[in-house]
Amino acid sequence: MATQDRKGRGQARRARRRWTLGAGVAAAVVVAVVVGYFAYRAQADLPGQKFPDQGNRHVQTLTDPHEPYNSTPPTSGPHLPYIAPWGIHTRPIPNELQVHNLEDAGVVIQYNCACPDVVEKLAAIVRKYPTQVILAPYPTMQSRIALTAWTRLEAMDNVDEARIERFIRAYRGIDHHPPGGG
């Protein structure tokens, strides 16, 4: 009987080791998938031209001096401590204000034309998103349409709904506040 008891305990120990090994392998696979996803995302062919990050410094007023933005429209850099309301705007949004919307996980779609048909097509896209997307005119940019997110800019001359939706899906909801707030 003692031999059978030892044999049963040995089988139980082996079963526990197999289970522990299996759980360890499963955990390693999960970690590898998560790390792989973020590595892929960091290197993926994401939409838009990438610009160097100009930081998250706050300015208190529109007239506070700061370094020039490295893109038009801006994609990062000095900004006001509050955001513009999400949604559709009929007047341009100051650079220092829209940059904070980008930092707060937003996408800004802007246009430079007297083109009600284009504006309506863009507005129809923006209406799909209750937050974190803005549409506004930007009369001094070179392209007819610009999509901006933190450190990203996509310019186009015609409404391309698939490209616009891809840009929004890629960047909307990604917060860019520095660790510890700001």
Backbone torsions as a table, in degrees:
resi	resn	phi	psi	omega
1	MET	NA	-39.7	-179.6
2	ALA	-63.2	-35.2	178.6
3	THR	-66.3	-41.5	177.7
4	GLN	-65.3	-38.0	178.9
5	ASP	-61.4	-46.2	178.6
6	ARG	-64.7	-38.8	178.9
7	LYS	-63.0	-42.9	178.6
8	GLY	-64.2	-41.8	178.5
9	ARG	-65.9	-38.5	179.0
10	GLY	-63.8	-41.7	177.9
11	GLN	-65.3	-39.0	179.2
12	ALA	-64.8	-41.8	178.4
13	ARG	-62.7	-43.0	179.0
14	ARG	-63.6	-39.3	178.7
15	ALA	-64.4	-41.9	178.1
16	ARG	-63.5	-41.7	179.2
17	ARG	-63.6	-41.4	177.7
18	ARG	-62.1	-43.8	179.9
19	TRP	-63.1	-45.2	179.5
20	THR	-62.0	-44.0	178.2
21	LEU	-62.1	-45.0	178.7
22	GLY	-61.3	-42.8	178.3
23	ALA	-64.7	-39.4	178.6
24	GLY	-64.0	-43.6	178.4
25	VAL	-63.6	-43.6	179.1
26	ALA	-61.3	-43.4	178.8
27	ALA	-62.8	-42.0	178.9
28	ALA	-62.9	-39.5	178.3
29	VAL	-64.3	-43.8	179.1
30	VAL	-60.9	-46.6	179.4
31	VAL	-61.2	-44.2	179.9
32	ALA	-61.9	-40.3	178.8
33	VAL	-64.9	-44.9	180.0
34	VAL	-63.1	-47.8	178.8
35	VAL	-61.8	-43.1	178.6
36	GLY	-61.1	-40.7	178.3
37	TYR	-60.1	-48.6	-178.0
38	PHE	-68.8	-35.0	175.7
39	ALA	-65.2	-43.2	177.5
40	TYR	-61.4	-47.0	-178.4
41	ARG	-60.0	-38.6	-179.6
42	ALA	-68.1	-32.0	-176.3
43	GLN	-105.1	-5.1	-174.5
44	ALA	-63.1	160.4	176.8
45	ASP	-80.1	76.6	-178.6
46	LEU	-77.8	152.5	-176.9
47	PRO	-69.2	153.2	175.1
48	GLY	89.5	157.0	175.1
49	GLN	-78.6	136.0	179.7
50	LYS	-91.2	133.8	176.7
51	PHE	-115.4	150.4	176.2
52	PRO	-58.8	141.4	179.5
53	ASP	-70.4	123.8	179.5
54	GLN	-96.1	12.8	174.6
55	GLY	89.2	-177.3	-171.9
56	ASN	-122.6	24.5	-174.4
57	ARG	-64.2	136.9	175.8
58	HIS	-88.9	139.4	167.5
59	VAL	-113.3	153.9	-174.7
60	GLN	-91.1	-26.8	179.6
61	THR	-139.1	165.5	177.7
62	LEU	-64.6	-21.4	-177.0
63	THR	-95.6	-2.3	176.8
64	ASP	-62.0	131.7	179.1
65	PRO	-68.0	143.7	175.1
66	HIS	-158.8	165.0	179.3
67	GLU	-61.8	152.2	179.0
68	PRO	-68.0	152.0	176.2
69	TYR	-72.0	150.3	-178.2
70	ASN	-93.5	7.5	175.4
71	SER	-150.1	158.9	175.8
72	THR	-130.3	115.7	-7.1
73	PRO	-63.6	164.4	-176.9
74	PRO	-70.6	154.3	-179.0
75	THR	-124.2	-3.8	174.7
76	SER	-174.2	175.7	174.6
77	GLY	117.6	-165.5	-176.7
78	PRO	-58.5	141.1	-177.9
79	HIS	-155.2	162.0	178.6
80	LEU	-70.0	159.6	-177.4
81	PRO	-80.9	9.8	178.6
82	TYR	-137.4	167.9	-176.4
83	ILE	-113.7	162.4	171.9
84	ALA	-79.2	150.3	176.8
85	PRO	-60.6	139.8	175.5
86	TRP	-66.1	151.3	176.2
87	GLY	120.1	-152.3	-172.3
88	ILE	-101.6	127.8	178.9
89	HIS	-116.8	147.3	178.3
90	THR	-104.1	-6.6	177.1
91	ARG	-121.3	151.9	178.5
92	PRO	-58.7	148.6	177.4
93	ILE	-102.6	127.6	179.8
94	PRO	-55.3	143.0	-179.2
95	ASN	-50.9	-46.1	-175.7
96	GLU	-65.3	-20.8	178.0
97	LEU	-87.9	-47.1	-177.4
98	GLN	-64.7	-29.4	179.4
99	VAL	-63.1	-35.8	178.4
100	HIS	-67.0	-34.1	174.7
101	ASN	-61.9	-37.8	177.4
102	LEU	-65.4	-43.1	179.0
103	GLU	-61.3	-35.8	-179.1
104	ASP	-85.6	35.5	171.3
105	ALA	75.2	23.0	-176.1
106	GLY	-102.3	167.8	173.0
107	VAL	-124.4	134.5	178.2
108	VAL	-115.9	126.5	177.5
109	ILE	-108.5	126.2	-177.1
110	GLN	-131.5	155.5	-177.5
111	TYR	-136.3	152.8	178.9
112	ASN	-132.0	79.2	177.9
113	CYS	-169.3	158.4	169.2
114	ALA	-98.1	83.1	-168.6
115	CYS	-143.7	80.3	-176.1
116	PRO	-57.1	-31.6	178.5
117	ASP	-66.3	-41.4	177.5
118	VAL	-66.0	-45.7	-179.4
119	VAL	-60.4	-41.1	-179.9
120	GLU	-66.5	-39.8	176.9
121	LYS	-63.2	-42.1	178.2
122	LEU	-66.6	-40.7	179.2
123	ALA	-62.2	-38.3	178.8
124	ALA	-61.8	-37.4	177.0
125	ILE	-67.9	-47.4	-176.9
126	VAL	-62.5	-35.7	-179.6
127	ARG	-61.3	-18.4	178.4
128	LYS	-71.2	-15.2	-173.5
129	TYR	-120.9	109.0	-177.7
130	PRO	-68.8	-23.4	177.9
131	THR	-141.0	164.6	171.8
132	GLN	67.1	19.3	171.2
133	VAL	-141.2	136.3	179.5
134	ILE	-127.9	145.1	169.8
135	LEU	-122.5	130.7	179.8
136	ALA	-157.4	155.4	172.9
137	PRO	-73.1	152.6	174.9
138	TYR	-143.7	84.5	-168.1
139	PRO	-69.3	-9.2	-176.1
140	THR	-106.2	4.1	-179.9
141	MET	-84.4	160.0	-175.7
142	GLN	-79.6	-37.7	-178.9
143	SER	-83.3	165.7	179.6
144	ARG	-76.4	-35.3	-179.0
145	ILE	-135.5	139.2	174.9
146	ALA	-136.5	137.4	175.0
147	LEU	-112.3	129.1	178.4
148	THR	-127.2	145.8	171.2
149	ALA	-141.8	176.2	-177.3
150	TRP	-59.4	116.6	-179.6
151	THR	66.3	14.0	-179.2
152	ARG	-130.6	141.9	178.5
153	LEU	-141.9	129.4	175.5
154	GLU	-124.2	118.9	-179.8
155	ALA	-107.3	144.3	177.7
156	MET	-153.6	161.1	-180.0
157	ASP	-105.2	-13.5	178.4
158	ASN	-134.1	155.4	178.3
159	VAL	-68.7	120.7	174.2
160	ASP	-122.6	93.0	-172.2
161	GLU	-55.9	-40.5	-179.2
162	ALA	-63.6	-43.9	178.3
163	ARG	-64.5	-42.2	-179.0
164	ILE	-64.5	-46.5	179.4
165	GLU	-62.7	-39.9	178.5
166	ARG	-61.7	-43.8	179.3
167	PHE	-61.5	-47.6	-180.0
168	ILE	-60.4	-47.3	-179.5
169	ARG	-62.0	-34.9	-177.8
170	ALA	-70.2	-33.3	-169.2
171	TYR	-120.9	-23.3	-179.1
172	ARG	-63.1	132.2	176.2
173	GLY	93.9	0.5	179.0
174	ILE	-99.3	108.7	-177.8
175	ASP	-75.7	143.5	-177.3
176	HIS	-124.0	24.9	175.6
177	HIS	-72.1	142.9	177.7
178	PRO	-67.2	153.5	177.3
179	PRO	-54.1	136.8	-179.2
180	GLY	89.5	7.9	177.1
181	GLY	96.2	-172.6	178.3
182	GLY	131.3	NA	NA
